[in-house]
Amino acid sequence: MTEHASDRAQFKAMAEGTQEDWMKIAVASAPFGRDLPNRVLAHLQLLKGDCGGFAVDRLEHSLQSASLAHRDAMDEEYVVCALMHDIGDILASANHAELGATIMRPFVSEENWWTMQHHGIFQGYYFFHYLGLDRDMRDQFRGHPSFERTALFCARHDQNAFDPNYDTMPLEAFVPLVHRVMARPKNSIYLRPDAKAAAE
């Protein structure tokens, strides 16, 4: 569908905007928002081909992590978080966990967001000591309600997802899950209180 100039807001500065302008923006933004899962999936595929010294490439690791979570009967939201947990590697190599968590935060529970946000530190338990870092860095979070869940994610669905011979599920198997989980934000500054309540 072609967008005409009459379909666009007329202001040159937001301070000049009208209700009509913002309704036009809301209508025009809806298809872009609905396409977010496809853009995220396309971005995820940029992980293909780079092994970073590991036995499998980053996309295979992500798919393997999601496959392990799925076969461990974890819920859809958790499985999607497992799939997306390293998506930040492309643009935020030094803080990849935080970027992935930021992408998924509007669509997932607080505990799944927390796991994504902190999995880099918890994963360090398995290798930080080889790099002269503190493998027990995660201990600063002991007592947090999501500590055990994040430790479980790293133990069962992350640190062991580097097997080149594992029967990894294809990306196509997870596409419907991604679309369902990301269909509607649960938490965003752009949600009215009544819309937020309906999403919960």
Summary of the structure (lengths in Angstrom):
residues: 200
radius of gyration: 19.5
end to end distance: 32.6
largest distance: 60.9
contacts: 542
relative contact order: 0.13
helix: 64%
strand: 0%
